[in-house]
Amino acid sequence: MDHKLKVLKERQEDIFVSLASLLGAMASPVRIRLIHFLSQAPLTVEVMASKVDESVANTSMHLRKMLNEGLVSVETFGQKRLYSLAPQVLEFWEHYQDFAQKLDPTLVLETQDIYGDLNWTPSWSETKKQVKAGKVVLLDVRPQDEVTHEELFISHIPQAELKARLKELPKKKPILVFCRGRLCALSAFSVNYLRENGFEAYRLDVSWSVIKGVVRG
């Protein structure tokens, strides 16, 4: 075999091995759930452990695997070590959900059978216009420890506090509720609860990364 061709084939094999290693770093239900939560905000290992229902030690092990492959980064702030998802992984996560749900439609978190039709259907260009014009309210129902934004066009009431804070929401405007993206159930539960209490509410079946594009674009 020609020497140059041999070198190219060896390089090709190295790339295949590296690609498999990257996929392997995500090929765990726990690590997929970590990506799900980290796609919303930087989090400490202690917070993530509580969310994925794992010990801190086991969560740290998964994060080290992800850190070694460059899927996450970590910064120290005083006593806290905050893990962040690499921007490329966030983009991959959104595309991967599209890919998986096209291959297997049952991977969509279907809420219609439980709550009925909850989703907001207007296009994002139209939604953006309505948000900027103040015709609709964006409501973030994620827990406080997952929220890092202070956006002009967004209200934040954690789902667990919704009952006590209903008076903060208007009844004369549609309320568009979002949480952790298309695989999160909090928004569906919240929309159903708001409708039961006389609000015109809809579920946004998207992640915080998409919402940012609406309010900052």
ABEGO torsion letter per residue (X at the ends): XBAAAAAAAAAAAAAAAAAAAAAAAABBAAAAAAAAAAAABBBBAAAAAAAAGBBAAAAAAAAAAAAAAGABBBBBBEABBBBBBBAAAAAAAAAAAAAAAAABAAABBBAAAAAEBABBABBAAAAAAAAAAGABBBBBABBAAABABBBAABBBBBAAAAAAAAAABBAABBBBBBBAEAABAAAAAAAAAAAAAGBBBBBBBBBAAAAAAAAAX
